[in-house]
Amino acid sequence: MKQLGEKVGWFRAVHRYFKDPNASVFGKGLVVLSIVSAAVYTLSPVDAIPDVIPVLGWLDDIGLIAFATAFTARVVVKYKELPALPHEQSHTGELT
């Protein structure tokens, strides 16, 4: 169950990053660009190494997905550890 909570924590960190008005618009754009480009490349029939070659053909897709995931995690890691941001608190001070 801890693994599920940790994954939800990363999704919340990404959400918090995009909601933070102090986060760079350029940085947010790079995160979106890395995720979207990895998804498009993976789903595209045009690859650096064709997917018809077993295992080897999937390595470039896996590498790009790993890069996009690692880049996003590196950018948003501090949002996972921060206390609640002002917009995440209700009127009673509880997390929403």
N, C-alpha and C positions, 0 to 999 in steps of 0.2 A: 504494500500500500504506500510505502514511502516513495517508491519510484514514481507512482502516479502523482503524488503531491509535488514532487520535484519538477515533473514535466509541466504541470499546471503552473508552477512557480515561474518557469521560463516564459510561458505564454503571457502571464501577468506582467513579467518584466518587459517584454516587448510592448505590450499594451501601455504600460506606464511610460516607457520611453517615447512613444508616439503622442501621448497626452501631455507630456512635459513641455510647457511653453519655453523653457530655457534651453531645451535641446536644439542643436543646430539643424536647420532645415536641410542644409547640404548633407549632414550625416544621416538624417532620416531618408533622404533621397538615395544615398548610397546603399542603405540597408534594403530599401524597396527594390532598387536596381539589381542588387546581388541575388535576392530571392526570386524575383521575376525572371531574370536572365537564366538562372539555374533551372527553373521550372520549364521555361520555353525550350532551352537547349535539350533538356532531358526528354521532352515530349516531341521534339522535332525529328523528322526522319533524316535530316542532314547532320552528320556527326564527323568529328575529326577521325575517329575510328568507328567504322560501321558496326551497328549492333548485331549484324548477322554473324559476326565472328564471336563465337561463344566466349564468355568471361572477359576476354580482352576488349571486346566491343562495349562492355558495360563499365569498364574502369574509368573512362573519361567522364561518363555521366555521374558515377559515384564520386569521383574526385571533385567535380564542380559542385555537387550537392554538399559535400563535406566542407568545401571552402566557404560556401554561402552560409552554412550553419555555424561554422566556427567564427566567421566574421561577425555575424549577427550576435552570437553569444558574447564575443569580446566587447562589442559596443554596448550591449544592454546589461552586462553582468552587475554593474553598480546599482541598477534599478531593482535587482532581485533582493539586494541586501538592505536597501534604504527603508526607513520607517515610512508610514503612510504619507503620501503626498496630500496637500491641502484639498484637492478636488476629490480625493478618495474618502474623505470623512463626511459623515452625515452631521446633522445639527447637534447630535448628542456626543459627537467625537468618536463614534464607532466607525469601523471600516465598512464600506458599502460594497 
